[in-house]
Structure formats: C-alpha cells, structure tokens
Amino acid sequence: MSKKIGIMQPYFFPYLGYWQLMNAVDVYVIYDDVNYIKNGWINRNNILLNGNRHLLTLPLDGASSFLPINQIKITSNVILKDKLLKTVEQAYKKAPFFNEVFPIIYTVIKEESCLIEKALETQFKLVNNYLDITTQLVISSHLEKNNNFVAEEKVIHICKLLNATDYYNAFGGQQLYSKDDFAKENINLRFLNMNNIEYPQFKNTFVPSLSIIDVMMFNSREQIKFLLQQYELI
C-alpha cells in the first residue's frame, strides 16, 4: 500500500503551492527542528495591498538563525500584532470572503503561545479545516529519530521512519534532492509544480504567488478545492 509523505518547514500563511503539497500527501511533517532562516518565509509572506505586493511580517522576539524554529518566539507586543491585523483588514475588507477568512488570521496572530511553532500549527489546523484538507500532520521534533543526520539524509531517515513509499517535495527541491538517492531506499521522489493560476483580485492586474490569505479572500472554498488540484508531478 502506498504512503505519500511531505516534509516542509512551517511558513506563515504560505502560497497556494504549499497547500497543494500538503493536500497531495497522506502524512505531512512540519519540519520544526531545523534552524530558523532570517528573511525567509517562516514569519512573513506577501499579500495584496492597494494593488501591489506587500510584505506582511509577524514580529519576533530575539529571533536567531542559531536556534531551531521551535524555539523562536513571537513578540508579546499587542500593539504590533494589532497593527498587523489592521494591515490585513485594510487590504481585504472589501474582498468577497473577508468575513469568513479574517477570523482565521485573527486567531493565528493572536495565538496565546509565545512560540511561533504553536501559531503556525494553529494556522495549519484552521486553514486545513476551512479547506477540508484531511492530511495527517506530524511534528518533526516529536518523532523519535536520529538527529545526527543532515539535509537529504535526514529527510530520507524521516521517510523511512514513517514507512513512506513516496516523498513529495516542492518543485524547487530538485536542486536539493536526488531521485536516485531516494530510489536506493525504495522511495519514489516526486516534485510538485503548481500550474499557472489566476483569479480576480478586485479590478487589478493579477499579482501572482501571494499568500494563501489572498487566495482565500478572493475565492470560495469550493473554488480553492479546485485550485488545490492544479499542479503536475515530475
């Protein structure tokens, strides 16, 4: 029986392709015990503001690239969190699905835990519930594994622990992972490449590759379920 596995760092309301990958696998590993990357996507993403791409950043407290993601803390500054929510409201208050989607964003940003891992885990559960994504979520740091492995070896190790027959990765992972190396362990490595997707964003020229926030604000749940299937496996 086949068992498809995905493993990715947790990102802040990532783009549609991230959710396509999560939806395509049976088990999705939230890779929380690798080091935080500054200026990456763990605490920020792009939204549409006044017709332009705008970087939305979740403020952190003492973030360091020497710490794993699961030790990174969100700011406790309520004013900064409220400012972030105000920006989202300003950007999308006239979007067709604002009333359904904004409470999800509010809950994530107002997460009581100081750890970003908890906020992002809440994010995954809420968005998955909204989109009827039933993939099993596993926290990497909760697995009993050999942490001496690094890079591709560590990913293969996790796949073997979870009895994977197939490992799905984002299209950009072709530079990181070898199909031959996975095949030696009887694991079929596939890369998911999102199709070109467009949808109405008010009356603006379409701005691609924005956060799932943008997708949910402008598309019904049924339409997003259709978009989740718009990819190819390589």
Summary of the structure (lengths in Angstrom):
residues: 234
radius of gyration: 17.8
end to end distance: 20.9
largest distance: 52.4
contacts: 727
relative contact order: 0.21
helix: 40%
strand: 21%
